[in-house]
Amino acid sequence: MATQDKTIRTTNTVPEEVVTDEAILKIAKEITVKFIEVGRITPATFATAFAGIYSTIDKTVRKK
């Protein structure tokens, strides 16, 4: 008997998970808090640092 190779082809039918703005905000907040705790962010640099952290996470999870 000859054996037959059966190739099962699967496609990704699972829809991509949507990451909400709220989830990104929470993650950015947690990272910012950690940076404040270790002294990497000060009140003077908070606005710039937070915007950069939020933007980086947003670009990463949404593949912009």
Rosetta silent file (secondary structure, phi, psi, omega in degrees, C-alpha in Angstrom):
SEQUENCE: MATQDKTIRTTNTVPEEVVTDEAILKIAKEITVKFIEVGRITPATFATAFAGIYSTIDKTVRKK
SCORE:     score description
SCORE:     0.000 S_00000001
   1 L     0.000  132.170  177.565    0.000    0.000    0.000 S_00000001
   2 L   -86.636  137.144  177.622    1.274    3.368   -0.904 S_00000001
   3 L   -91.254  145.969 -177.739    0.960    6.034    1.745 S_00000001
   4 L  -112.263  129.938  176.343   -0.399    9.343    0.790 S_00000001
   5 L   -78.992  124.883  177.216    0.846   12.584    2.316 S_00000001
   6 L  -109.011  118.707  179.155   -2.034   14.677    3.419 S_00000001
   7 L  -100.554  123.167  177.837   -1.239   18.289    3.879 S_00000001
   8 L   -96.953  121.242  179.279   -3.634   20.210    5.999 S_00000001
   9 L  -102.284  125.299  178.521   -3.666   23.841    5.114 S_00000001
  10 L  -117.790  146.452  174.710   -4.922   26.172    7.730 S_00000001
  11 L  -115.776  155.074  179.604   -5.543   29.825    7.471 S_00000001
  12 L   -75.462   97.423 -178.985   -5.631   32.244   10.300 S_00000001
  13 L   -95.973   -2.589  179.105   -9.352   32.551   10.812 S_00000001
  14 L   -80.899  124.118  179.907   -9.040   34.055   14.266 S_00000001
  15 L   -67.228  148.960  178.538   -9.712   37.782   14.063 S_00000001
  16 L   -64.501  141.691  178.249   -7.022   40.063   15.375 S_00000001
  17 L   -74.703  140.056  179.507   -7.644   41.233   18.882 S_00000001
  18 L   -91.128  127.727  177.103   -8.469   44.884   19.153 S_00000001
  19 L   -98.131  121.039 -176.785   -6.383   46.817   21.644 S_00000001
  20 L   -79.377  160.094  175.365   -8.373   49.677   23.107 S_00000001
  21 H   -61.305  -35.311  179.712   -7.047   53.135   23.830 S_00000001
  22 H   -63.372  -40.861  178.838   -7.842   52.469   27.488 S_00000001
  23 H   -64.926  -42.336  178.503   -5.595   49.390   27.529 S_00000001
  24 H   -63.682  -40.955  178.972   -2.742   51.330   25.929 S_00000001
  25 H   -61.739  -43.071  179.530   -3.244   54.131   28.463 S_00000001
  26 H   -64.294  -42.099  179.336   -3.067   51.680   31.379 S_00000001
  27 H   -65.125  -44.707  179.353    0.110   50.073   30.054 S_00000001
  28 H   -61.979  -38.845  178.573    1.729   53.459   29.445 S_00000001
  29 H   -62.832  -46.448 -179.256    0.758   54.533   32.960 S_00000001
  30 H   -62.032  -42.535  178.605    2.322   51.448   34.540 S_00000001
  31 H   -65.177  -42.829  179.349    5.562   51.894   32.609 S_00000001
  32 H   -62.021  -43.269  178.432    5.669   55.596   33.483 S_00000001
  33 H   -59.694  -43.312  178.455    5.108   54.840   37.179 S_00000001
  34 H   -61.822  -42.136  178.278    8.001   52.367   37.137 S_00000001
  35 H   -64.894  -36.631  177.058   10.261   54.954   35.504 S_00000001
  36 H   -65.519  -42.812 -179.343    9.245   57.526   38.135 S_00000001
  37 H   -60.619  -35.656 -179.374    9.986   55.020   40.924 S_00000001
  38 L   -93.855    2.145  174.843   13.518   54.419   39.672 S_00000001
  39 L    85.353   13.115 -179.868   14.151   58.104   38.997 S_00000001
  40 L   -81.292  -22.347  178.878   14.250   57.993   35.203 S_00000001
  41 L  -123.143  135.561  177.269   11.337   60.440   34.867 S_00000001
  42 L  -115.700  168.254  176.988   10.957   63.678   36.820 S_00000001
  43 L   -56.227  -32.454 -179.383    8.024   66.102   37.015 S_00000001
  44 L   -70.720  -28.070 -177.232    9.830   68.312   34.502 S_00000001
  45 L  -106.345    3.821 -174.696   10.126   65.515   31.937 S_00000001
  46 H   -57.867  -50.856 -174.330    6.809   63.764   32.624 S_00000001
  47 H   -59.689  -46.926 -179.639    4.790   65.188   29.693 S_00000001
  48 H   -66.957  -44.211 -178.290    7.401   64.406   27.076 S_00000001
  49 H   -64.713  -45.441 -178.480    8.235   60.997   28.506 S_00000001
  50 H   -63.432  -42.838  179.106    4.604   59.893   28.847 S_00000001
  51 H   -60.769  -40.612  178.727    3.777   61.002   25.302 S_00000001
  52 H   -66.979  -41.954  178.926    6.744   59.039   23.980 S_00000001
  53 H   -64.288  -47.629 -179.479    5.867   55.915   25.955 S_00000001
  54 H   -60.402  -46.084 -178.729    2.205   56.050   24.879 S_00000001
  55 H   -61.902  -41.993  179.877    3.150   56.634   21.243 S_00000001
  56 H   -63.944  -44.598  178.597    5.620   53.751   21.221 S_00000001
  57 H   -63.894  -44.712 -179.773    3.098   51.312   22.686 S_00000001
  58 H   -58.930  -47.134  179.596    0.391   52.504   20.279 S_00000001
  59 H   -64.275  -36.355 -178.131    2.648   52.043   17.247 S_00000001
  60 H   -69.193  -48.631 -175.002    3.772   48.630   18.470 S_00000001
  61 H   -78.620  -23.178 -179.507    0.361   47.101   19.143 S_00000001
  62 H  -103.136    0.077  176.717   -1.354   48.645   16.145 S_00000001
  63 L    51.170   50.103 -179.252    1.544   48.098   13.714 S_00000001
  64 L   -80.450    0.000    0.000    1.397   51.627   12.327 S_00000001
